Amino acid sequence: MSLSFRNNIFCNFVFHFINPTNQYTMQKILLSVLFVIFAAFAVNAQDATQQPPVNPNAPEISFDKLVHDYGTILQGADGACEFKFTNTGKEPLILSKPITSCGCTTSSWPQEPVLPGKSDVIKVTYNTNNIGPVNKSITVNSNAKTSTVRLTIKGTVVAKPVSTTPEKQNDQGATPVSK
């Protein structure tokens, strides 16, 4: 390609693109400029470093324990335990339904707000009819500064020992005594 041919292409492009008499060309320019401005604002709006301000008076949840160890328990034994907590914040603490890791674990929680300085319990029950190791989690969500807390229950369920009742030994040679 010769230099004059390149210049000619460039001149035609500039003339047709910038020529104000061409209505479609002006629309293309306007749309292109608007797109660039919109894209610049969209990229700027996705600043992930901004976080909502932390409420200094927000409730805080403090548990006495985060893990309950059943140890070794018998099949069919009582699998209930309690996790005691205290609202150490300055506003009422509201809990949502605790989420258990499987259907063999159930929970109950206080559905009324827990006032600052007050304590309450989350009751957890494990179905001990399942034999084997236990390692289940209960996720507690609330309006506290630390909004998610994970509680754990663990232990081992062993089968009940088979109990046999003593049987009376019959003497084969004995005859019944009549009265």
MARBA-3410 file (N, C-alpha, C, O; in Angstrom, 1 decimal):
179
0.8,-1.2,0.0,0.0,0.0,0.0,0.9,1.2,0.0,1.9,1.3,0.7 ~ 0.4,2.1,-0.7,1.2,3.4,-0.8,0.8,4.3,0.3,-0.3,4.2,0.8 ~ 1.6,5.3,0.6,1.3,6.3,1.6,0.1,7.1,1.3,-0.7,7.5,2.1 ~ 0.0,7.4,0.0,-1.2,8.3,-0.4,-2.5,7.5,-0.3,-3.5,8.1,0.0 ~ -2.5,6.2,-0.5,-3.7,5.4,-0.4,-4.1,5.4,1.1,-5.3,5.5,1.4
-3.2,5.2,2.0,-3.5,5.2,3.4,-4.0,6.6,3.8,-5.0,6.6,4.6 ~ -3.4,7.6,3.4,-3.9,9.0,3.7,-5.3,9.2,3.2,-6.1,9.8,3.8 ~ -5.6,8.6,2.0,-6.9,8.8,1.4,-7.9,8.1,2.2,-9.0,8.6,2.4 ~ -7.6,6.9,2.7,-8.6,6.1,3.5,-8.8,6.9,4.8,-10.0,7.0,5.3 ~ -7.8,7.4,5.4,-7.9,8.1,6.7,-8.7,9.4,6.4,-9.6,9.7,7.3
-8.5,10.1,5.4,-9.3,11.3,5.1,-10.7,11.0,4.9,-11.6,11.7,5.3 ~ -11.0,9.9,4.1,-12.4,9.5,3.9,-13.1,9.1,5.2,-14.2,9.5,5.5 ~ -12.4,8.4,6.1,-12.9,8.0,7.4,-13.3,9.2,8.2,-14.4,9.4,8.7 ~ -12.3,10.2,8.3,-12.5,11.4,9.1,-13.6,12.2,8.5,-14.4,12.7,9.3 ~ -13.6,12.4,7.2,-14.7,13.2,6.6,-16.1,12.6,6.8,-17.0,13.4,7.2
-16.2,11.3,6.7,-17.5,10.7,6.8,-17.9,10.6,8.3,-19.1,10.6,8.6 ~ -17.0,10.4,9.2,-17.3,10.2,10.6,-17.6,11.5,11.3,-18.5,11.6,12.1 ~ -16.9,12.6,10.9,-17.1,13.9,11.6,-17.9,14.8,10.8,-18.3,15.9,11.3 ~ -18.3,14.5,9.6,-19.1,15.4,8.8,-20.5,15.6,9.5,-21.3,14.7,9.6 ~ -20.8,16.9,9.9,-22.0,17.1,10.7,-23.2,17.0,9.8,-24.3,17.0,10.4
-23.1,16.9,8.5,-24.3,16.8,7.7,-24.8,15.3,7.7,-26.0,15.1,7.3 ~ -24.0,14.4,8.1,-24.4,13.0,8.1,-25.1,12.7,9.4,-24.4,12.7,10.5 ~ -26.4,12.6,9.5,-27.2,12.4,10.7,-26.8,11.1,11.4,-26.7,11.1,12.7 ~ -26.6,10.0,10.7,-26.3,8.7,11.4,-24.9,8.8,12.0,-24.7,8.1,13.0 ~ -24.0,9.5,11.4,-22.7,9.6,12.0,-22.7,10.3,13.3,-22.0,10.0,14.2
-23.5,11.4,13.4,-23.6,12.1,14.6,-24.2,11.3,15.7,-23.8,11.4,16.9 ~ -25.2,10.5,15.4,-25.8,9.6,16.3,-24.8,8.6,16.9,-24.7,8.3,18.0 ~ -23.9,8.1,16.0,-22.9,7.1,16.4,-21.9,7.8,17.3,-21.5,7.2,18.3 ~ -21.5,9.0,17.0,-20.6,9.7,17.9,-21.2,10.0,19.2,-20.6,9.7,20.3 ~ -22.4,10.5,19.3,-23.1,10.7,20.5,-23.3,9.5,21.4,-23.0,9.5,22.6
-23.7,8.4,20.7,-23.9,7.1,21.5,-22.5,6.6,22.0,-22.4,6.1,23.1 ~ -21.5,6.8,21.2,-20.1,6.3,21.6,-19.7,7.1,22.8,-19.1,6.5,23.8 ~ -19.9,8.4,22.8,-19.5,9.3,23.9,-20.3,8.9,25.2,-19.7,8.8,26.3 ~ -21.6,8.8,25.0,-22.4,8.4,26.1,-22.1,7.0,26.7,-22.1,6.9,27.9 ~ -21.7,6.1,25.9,-21.3,4.8,26.3,-20.0,4.9,27.2,-19.9,4.2,28.2
-19.1,5.6,26.7,-17.8,5.8,27.4,-18.1,6.4,28.8,-17.5,6.0,29.8 ~ -18.9,7.4,28.8,-19.2,8.1,30.1,-19.9,7.1,31.1,-19.6,7.0,32.2 ~ -20.9,6.4,30.5,-21.7,5.4,31.3,-20.7,4.3,31.9,-20.8,4.0,33.1 ~ -19.8,3.8,31.1,-18.9,2.8,31.5,-18.0,3.3,32.6,-17.7,2.6,33.5 ~ -17.6,4.6,32.5,-16.7,5.1,33.5,-17.4,5.2,34.8,-16.8,4.9,35.9
-18.7,5.6,34.8,-19.4,5.7,36.1,-19.7,4.3,36.6,-19.7,4.1,37.8 ~ -20.0,3.4,35.8,-20.3,2.0,36.2,-19.1,1.4,36.9,-19.2,0.7,37.9 ~ -17.9,1.6,36.3,-16.7,1.0,36.9,-16.4,1.7,38.3,-16.0,1.1,39.2 ~ -16.7,3.0,38.4,-16.4,3.7,39.6,-17.4,3.4,40.7,-17.1,3.4,41.8 ~ -18.7,3.0,40.3,-19.7,2.6,41.2,-19.5,1.3,41.9,-20.1,1.0,42.9
-18.6,0.5,41.3,-18.4,-0.9,41.9,-17.2,-0.9,42.8,-16.5,-1.9,42.9 ~ -16.9,0.2,43.5,-15.9,0.2,44.5,-16.2,-0.6,45.7,-17.1,-0.3,46.5 ~ -15.5,-1.8,45.8,-15.8,-2.8,46.8,-15.2,-2.4,48.2,-15.5,-3.1,49.2 ~ -14.4,-1.4,48.3,-13.8,-1.1,49.5,-14.7,-0.4,50.5,-14.5,-0.3,51.7 ~ -15.8,0.2,50.0,-16.8,0.9,50.9,-17.6,-0.2,51.6,-18.2,-1.1,51.0
-17.6,0.0,53.0,-18.5,-0.9,53.8,-19.4,0.0,54.6,-19.0,1.1,55.0 ~ -20.5,-0.5,55.0,-21.4,0.3,55.8,-20.8,0.5,57.1,-20.0,-0.3,57.6 ~ -21.1,1.7,57.7,-20.5,2.0,59.0,-21.0,1.0,60.1,-22.2,0.6,60.1 ~ -20.1,0.7,61.0,-20.5,-0.3,62.1,-21.2,0.5,63.2,-20.7,1.5,63.6 ~ -22.3,0.0,63.6,-23.1,0.6,64.7,-22.3,0.3,66.0,-22.3,-0.8,66.4
-21.8,1.3,66.7,-21.1,1.1,68.0,-22.0,0.6,69.1,-21.5,0.0,70.1 ~ -23.3,0.8,69.0,-24.3,0.3,70.0,-24.9,-1.0,69.6,-25.8,-1.5,70.3 ~ -24.5,-1.6,68.5,-25.1,-2.9,68.1,-25.0,-4.0,69.1,-24.0,-4.0,70.0 ~ -25.9,-4.9,69.1,-25.8,-6.0,70.1,-24.6,-6.9,69.8,-24.2,-7.0,68.7 ~ -24.2,-7.6,70.9,-23.1,-8.5,70.8,-23.5,-9.8,71.4,-24.1,-9.8,72.5
-23.2,-10.9,70.8,-23.6,-12.2,71.4,-22.4,-13.0,71.9,-21.4,-13.1,71.1 ~ -22.4,-13.4,73.1,-21.3,-14.1,73.7,-21.8,-15.5,74.3,-22.7,-15.5,75.1 ~ -21.3,-16.5,73.8,-21.7,-17.9,74.2,-20.7,-18.4,75.3,-19.6,-18.1,75.3 ~ -21.3,-19.1,76.3,-20.5,-19.8,77.3,-19.6,-20.8,76.7,-18.4,-21.0,77.1 ~ -20.1,-21.5,75.7,-19.3,-22.5,75.0,-19.8,-22.6,73.5,-20.9,-22.3,73.2
-18.9,-22.9,72.6,-19.2,-23.1,71.2,-19.3,-24.5,70.8,-19.8,-24.9,69.7 ~ -18.8,-25.5,71.6,-18.8,-26.9,71.3,-19.3,-27.6,72.5,-18.9,-27.4,73.7 ~ -20.2,-28.6,72.2,-20.7,-29.5,73.3,-20.3,-30.9,72.9,-20.6,-31.4,71.8 ~ -19.6,-31.5,73.8,-19.0,-32.8,73.6,-19.9,-33.8,74.4,-19.8,-33.8,75.7 ~ -20.6,-34.7,73.7,-21.4,-35.7,74.4,-20.5,-36.8,75.0,-20.9,-37.5,75.9
-19.3,-36.9,74.4,-18.5,-38.1,74.8,-19.0,-39.3,74.2,-19.4,-39.3,73.0 ~ -19.1,-40.4,74.9,-19.7,-41.7,74.4,-21.0,-41.8,75.1,-21.1,-41.9,76.3 ~ -22.1,-41.9,74.3,-23.4,-42.1,74.8,-24.1,-43.3,74.2,-23.7,-43.7,73.1 ~ -25.1,-43.8,74.9,-25.8,-45.0,74.4,-26.8,-44.6,73.4,-27.4,-43.6,73.4 ~ -27.1,-45.6,72.5,-28.1,-45.4,71.5,-29.4,-45.2,72.2,-29.8,-45.9,73.1
-30.2,-44.2,71.8,-31.5,-43.9,72.4,-31.4,-43.1,73.6,-32.5,-42.8,74.2 ~ -30.2,-42.6,74.0,-30.1,-41.8,75.2,-30.6,-40.4,74.9,-30.8,-40.0,73.7 ~ -30.7,-39.5,75.9,-31.1,-38.2,75.7,-30.0,-37.4,75.0,-28.9,-37.2,75.6 ~ -30.3,-36.8,73.9,-29.3,-36.1,73.1,-29.5,-34.6,73.2,-29.1,-33.9,72.3 ~ -30.1,-34.1,74.3,-30.4,-32.7,74.4,-29.2,-32.0,75.1,-28.5,-32.5,76.0
-28.9,-30.8,74.6,-27.9,-29.9,75.3,-28.4,-28.5,75.1,-29.3,-28.2,74.3 ~ -27.7,-27.6,75.8,-28.1,-26.2,75.8,-26.8,-25.3,75.6,-25.8,-25.6,76.1 ~ -26.9,-24.3,74.8,-25.9,-23.3,74.6,-26.4,-22.0,75.1,-27.3,-21.4,74.6 ~ -25.8,-21.6,76.3,-26.2,-20.4,76.9,-25.4,-19.2,76.3,-24.2,-19.3,76.0 ~ -26.1,-18.1,76.1,-25.5,-16.9,75.5,-26.0,-15.7,76.3,-27.0,-15.7,76.9
-25.2,-14.6,76.1,-25.6,-13.3,76.7,-25.4,-12.2,75.7,-24.5,-12.2,74.9 ~ -26.4,-11.3,75.8,-26.3,-10.1,74.9,-25.4,-9.1,75.7,-25.9,-8.4,76.6 ~ -24.2,-8.9,75.2,-23.2,-8.0,75.8,-23.2,-6.6,75.1,-22.4,-5.8,75.4 ~ -24.1,-6.4,74.2,-24.2,-5.1,73.5,-25.1,-4.1,74.2,-25.5,-4.3,75.3 ~ -25.5,-3.1,73.4,-26.3,-2.0,74.0,-27.7,-1.9,73.4,-28.5,-1.1,73.8
-28.0,-2.8,72.5,-29.3,-2.9,71.8,-29.8,-4.3,71.9,-29.1,-5.2,72.1 ~ -31.2,-4.5,71.8,-31.7,-5.8,71.8,-31.2,-6.7,70.7,-30.9,-6.3,69.6 ~ -30.9,-8.0,71.1,-30.4,-9.0,70.2,-31.6,-9.8,69.6,-32.4,-10.3,70.4 ~ -31.6,-9.9,68.3,-32.7,-10.7,67.7,-32.0,-11.9,66.9,-31.2,-11.6,66.1 ~ -32.5,-13.1,67.2,-31.9,-14.3,66.6,-32.9,-14.7,65.5,-34.1,-14.6,65.7
-32.4,-15.2,64.4,-33.2,-15.9,63.4,-33.1,-17.4,63.7,-32.3,-17.8,64.5 ~ -33.9,-18.2,63.0,-33.9,-19.6,63.2,-32.5,-20.2,63.0,-31.9,-20.1,61.9 ~ -32.0,-20.9,64.0,-30.7,-21.6,63.8,-30.8,-22.7,62.7,-31.8,-23.4,62.6 ~ -29.8,-22.8,61.9,-29.7,-23.7,60.8,-28.9,-24.9,61.2,-27.7,-24.7,61.5 ~ -29.4,-26.1,61.2,-28.7,-27.3,61.6,-28.1,-28.0,60.4,-28.7,-27.8,59.3
-27.0,-28.7,60.5,-26.3,-29.3,59.4,-27.1,-30.5,58.8,-26.8,-30.9,57.7 ~ -28.0,-31.1,59.6,-28.7,-32.2,59.1,-30.1,-32.4,59.8,-30.3,-31.7,60.8 ~ -30.9,-33.2,59.3,-32.2,-33.4,59.9,-32.2,-34.2,61.2,-33.2,-34.2,61.9 ~ -31.1,-34.8,61.6,-31.0,-35.5,62.8,-30.8,-34.6,64.0,-30.8,-35.1,65.2 ~ -30.6,-33.3,63.8,-30.4,-32.3,64.8,-31.5,-31.3,64.8,-31.8,-30.7,63.7
-32.2,-31.0,65.9,-33.2,-30.0,65.9,-32.8,-28.9,67.0,-32.0,-29.2,67.8 ~ -33.3,-27.7,66.8,-33.0,-26.6,67.7,-34.2,-25.8,68.0,-35.2,-25.7,67.3 ~ -34.2,-25.2,69.2,-35.2,-24.2,69.6,-34.4,-23.0,70.1,-33.4,-23.1,70.7 ~ -34.9,-21.8,69.9,-34.2,-20.5,70.2,-35.2,-19.5,70.7,-36.4,-19.7,70.5 ~ -34.8,-18.5,71.4,-35.7,-17.5,71.9,-36.1,-16.6,70.7,-35.3,-16.1,70.0
-37.4,-16.5,70.6,-38.0,-15.8,69.4,-38.3,-14.3,69.8,-38.6,-13.5,68.9 ~ -38.2,-14.0,71.0,-38.3,-12.6,71.5,-36.9,-12.0,71.5,-36.0,-12.7,71.8 ~ -36.8,-10.6,71.3,-35.5,-10.0,71.5,-34.9,-10.2,72.9,-35.6,-10.2,73.9 ~ -33.6,-10.4,72.9,-32.9,-10.6,74.2,-32.3,-9.2,74.5,-31.5,-8.7,73.8 ~ -32.7,-8.6,75.6,-32.3,-7.3,76.0,-30.9,-7.2,76.4,-30.3,-8.3,76.8
-30.2,-6.1,76.4,-28.8,-6.0,76.7,-28.6,-6.4,78.2,-29.3,-6.1,79.1 ~ -27.5,-7.2,78.4,-27.2,-7.7,79.7,-27.9,-9.0,80.1,-27.6,-9.6,81.1 ~ -28.9,-9.4,79.3,-29.7,-10.6,79.6,-29.2,-11.8,78.9,-28.4,-11.7,77.9 ~ -29.5,-13.0,79.5,-29.0,-14.2,78.9,-30.2,-15.1,78.5,-31.3,-14.9,79.0 ~ -30.0,-16.1,77.6,-31.0,-17.0,77.2,-30.2,-18.2,76.7,-29.0,-18.3,76.7
-31.0,-19.3,76.2,-30.3,-20.5,75.7,-30.9,-20.9,74.4,-32.0,-20.6,74.0 ~ -30.1,-21.6,73.6,-30.5,-22.2,72.4,-30.4,-23.7,72.7,-29.4,-24.2,73.1 ~ -31.6,-24.4,72.6,-31.6,-25.8,72.9,-31.4,-26.6,71.7,-32.1,-26.4,70.6 ~ -30.5,-27.6,71.8,-30.2,-28.5,70.6,-30.5,-29.9,71.0,-30.1,-30.3,72.1 ~ -31.1,-30.7,70.1,-31.3,-32.1,70.4,-30.8,-32.9,69.2,-31.2,-32.6,68.1
-30.0,-33.9,69.5,-29.5,-34.8,68.5,-30.2,-36.2,68.6,-30.5,-36.6,69.8 ~ -30.6,-36.7,67.5,-31.3,-38.0,67.5,-30.3,-39.1,67.7,-29.5,-39.5,66.8 ~ -30.2,-39.7,68.9,-29.2,-40.7,69.3,-29.5,-42.1,68.8,-28.9,-43.0,69.2 ~ -30.6,-42.2,68.0,-30.8,-43.5,67.4,-29.9,-43.9,66.3,-29.8,-45.1,65.9 ~ -29.1,-42.9,65.9,-28.1,-43.2,64.8,-26.8,-43.5,65.5,-26.2,-42.7,66.3
-26.3,-44.7,65.2,-25.0,-45.2,65.8,-23.8,-44.6,65.0,-23.8,-44.6,63.8 ~ -22.8,-44.2,65.8,-21.6,-43.8,65.1,-21.1,-42.4,65.6,-21.7,-41.9,66.6 ~ -20.1,-41.9,65.0,-19.6,-40.6,65.5,-20.5,-39.4,65.2,-21.3,-39.5,64.2 ~ -20.5,-38.4,66.0,-21.4,-37.3,65.9,-20.5,-36.0,65.7,-19.6,-35.8,66.5 ~ -20.7,-35.3,64.7,-20.0,-34.0,64.5,-20.9,-33.1,63.6,-20.8,-33.1,62.4
-21.8,-32.4,64.3,-22.9,-31.6,63.6,-22.7,-30.1,64.0,-22.2,-29.8,65.1 ~ -23.1,-29.3,63.1,-23.0,-27.8,63.4,-24.4,-27.2,63.4,-25.3,-27.6,62.7 ~ -24.5,-26.1,64.1,-25.7,-25.3,64.2,-25.2,-23.9,63.9,-24.4,-23.3,64.7 ~ -25.8,-23.3,62.9,-25.4,-21.9,62.5,-26.5,-20.9,63.1,-27.6,-21.1,62.8 ~ -26.0,-20.0,63.9,-26.9,-19.0,64.5,-26.7,-17.7,63.8,-25.6,-17.1,63.8
-27.7,-17.1,63.3,-27.7,-15.8,62.6,-28.5,-14.8,63.5,-29.5,-15.1,64.1 ~ -27.9,-13.6,63.6,-28.5,-12.6,64.5,-28.2,-11.2,63.9,-27.5,-11.0,62.9 ~ -28.7,-10.2,64.6,-28.4,-8.8,64.3,-27.1,-8.3,65.0,-26.9,-7.1,65.1 ~ -26.3,-9.2,65.6,-25.2,-8.8,66.4,-24.0,-8.3,65.5,-24.1,-8.5,64.2 ~ -23.0,-7.7,66.1,-21.8,-7.3,65.3,-21.2,-8.5,64.5,-20.9,-8.4,63.4
-21.1,-9.6,65.3,-20.7,-10.8,64.6,-22.0,-11.5,64.3,-22.6,-12.2,65.2 ~ -22.5,-11.4,63.1,-23.9,-11.8,62.8,-24.0,-13.3,62.6,-25.2,-13.8,62.7 ~ -23.0,-14.1,62.4,-23.1,-15.5,62.3,-22.1,-16.2,63.3,-20.9,-15.9,63.3 ~ -22.7,-17.1,64.1,-21.9,-17.9,65.0,-22.2,-19.4,64.7,-23.3,-19.7,64.5 ~ -21.1,-20.2,64.7,-21.3,-21.6,64.5,-21.0,-22.4,65.7,-20.0,-22.3,66.4
-22.1,-23.1,66.1,-22.0,-24.0,67.3,-21.8,-25.5,66.8,-22.2,-25.8,65.7 ~ -21.2,-26.3,67.7,-20.9,-27.7,67.2,-21.2,-28.6,68.4,-21.0,-28.4,69.5 ~ -21.8,-29.8,68.0,-22.0,-30.9,68.9,-21.2,-32.1,68.4,-21.1,-32.3,67.2 ~ -20.6,-32.8,69.3,-19.8,-33.9,68.9,-19.8,-35.0,69.9,-20.2,-34.8,71.0 ~ -19.4,-36.2,69.5,-19.4,-37.3,70.4,-19.5,-38.6,69.6,-19.3,-38.6,68.4
-19.8,-39.7,70.3,-19.9,-41.0,69.7,-21.1,-41.7,70.3,-21.3,-41.8,71.5 ~ -22.0,-42.2,69.4,-23.2,-43.0,69.9,-22.8,-44.5,69.7,-22.5,-44.9,68.6 ~ -22.9,-45.2,70.8,-22.7,-46.7,70.7,-24.0,-47.4,70.9,-24.9,-46.9,71.6 ~ -24.0,-48.7,70.4,-25.2,-49.5,70.6,-25.4,-49.9,72.0,-24.5,-50.1,72.8 ~ -26.7,-50.0,72.4,-27.0,-50.5,73.7,-26.5,-51.9,73.9,-26.6,-52.7,72.9
-26.0,-52.2,75.1,-25.7,-53.6,75.3,-26.9,-54.5,75.3,-27.9,-54.1,75.9 ~ -26.8,-55.7,74.7,-28.0,-56.6,74.7,-28.1,-57.1,76.1,-27.2,-57.8,76.7 ~ -29.3,-56.9,76.7,-29.6,-57.4,78.0,-30.3,-58.7,77.9,-31.3,-58.8,77.2 ~ -29.9,-59.7,78.6,-30.6,-61.0,78.6,-31.1,-61.2,80.0,-30.5,-60.9,81.0 ~ -32.3,-61.8,80.0,-32.9,-62.2,81.3,-32.5,-63.6,81.7,-32.4,-64.4,80.8
-32.2,-63.8,82.9,-31.8,-65.2,83.3,-33.0,-66.2,83.0,-34.2,-65.9,83.3 ~ -32.6,-67.3,82.5,-33.6,-68.4,82.2,-33.6,-69.4,83.3,-32.5,-69.8,83.8 ~ -34.7,-70.0,83.6,-34.8,-71.0,84.6,-34.3,-72.4,84.0,-34.7,-72.7,82.9 ~ -33.4,-73.0,84.7,-32.9,-74.3,84.2,-33.9,-75.4,84.6,-34.2,-75.6,85.8 ~ -34.3,-76.2,83.6,-35.2,-77.3,83.9,-34.4,-78.6,84.0,-33.5,-78.9,83.2
-34.7,-79.3,85.1,-34.0,-80.6,85.2,-34.9,-81.6,84.5,-36.0,-81.8,84.8 ~ -34.3,-82.3,83.5,-35.0,-83.2,82.7,-35.5,-84.5,83.4,-36.5,-85.0,83.0 ~ -34.8,-84.9,84.5,-35.2,-86.1,85.2,-36.3,-85.8,86.3,-36.7,-86.7,86.9 ~ -36.6,-84.6,86.5,-37.5,-84.3,87.6,-38.9,-84.4,87.2,-39.3,-84.2,86.1 ~ -39.7,-84.9,88.1,-41.1,-85.0,87.9,-41.9,-84.0,88.7,-41.4,-83.6,89.8
-43.0,-83.5,88.2,-43.7,-82.5,89.0,-44.3,-83.1,90.2,-44.7,-84.3,90.3 ~ -44.3,-82.3,91.2,-44.9,-82.8,92.5,-46.3,-82.4,92.6,-46.6,-81.2,92.3 ~ -47.2,-83.3,92.8,-48.6,-82.9,92.9,-49.0,-82.7,94.4,-48.4,-83.3,95.3 ~ -49.9,-81.9,94.6,-50.2,-81.5,96.0,-51.5,-82.1,96.3,-52.0,-81.9,97.4
END
